[in-house]
């Protein structure tokens, strides 16, 4: 499926809102400092996803660097969450599946952002 700017915008906003919900829920139940930091960083990233979703057309026409930085940070946060979950001996299969889905979503958004930015750069200006 070939994403459009509008559909990609919906992905960013939906991912941000969903992450915002889980971040706030996780912040309320954070048992230790490391978990608190991870949930706090997730909250900041969630707000970043919503912000990118709102400003996506302008970012695609200008610089996609903020989008790329956000997606790399989200992937790094996901890797940190995986490491923490493994150390805490959480349900390894569930953790790996959830984090794999998050990483695939980051890659999907990155690939489509890159394509749409290239199309926007190639399009004639009015």
Secondary structure, DSSP 8 states (H G I E B T S, - for coil): ----HHHHHHHHHHHHHHHHHHHHHHHHT--SHHHHHHHHHHHHHHHHHHHHHHHHHHHHHS--HHHHHHHHHHHHHHHHHHHHHHHTT--HHHHHHHHHHHHHHHHHHHHHHHHHHHHHHHS---
